Amino acid sequence: MSEKIYEMVTNRMIELLEKGVVPWRRPWRVGAAVNWKTQKPYRGVNTLLLEPGEYATFKQVSEAGGKVKKGEKGQFVVFWTWLEKENDETGEIEKIPFLRYWGSTSEADTTRKVDVIKWEIC
């Protein structure tokens, strides 16, 4: 699973470079990519993958009563989580790092309704 995510990140970086975007250069706009519901900034490699602005998961958009515009596919956001597994020999719980991803969409790719509801939720 991790190798697939590494490949997804690499492909996205190549795609941006082919479009003439250098992901590690600071854009004219200053700011970070944040989750619109929690306002928490994305960290790690996500800072290179996402343009500054607000992003929401498809579930968050739906729960807010909005919709993702037809044809929009969104971006993926990468995160680490821990799996807990019991060691068969010692019985101890081992924590194993596990790389995951989920889909996220820019607020610009959603219907206007989400923009209005956002302020009521936060």
Secondary structure, 3 states (H helix, E strand, C coil): CHHHHHHHHHHHHHHHHHCCCCCCCCCCCCCCEEECCCCCECCCCHHHHCCCEEEEEHHHHHHCCCCECCCCCCEEEEEEEEEEEECCCCCCEEEEEEEEEEEEEEHHHECHHHHHHHHHHC
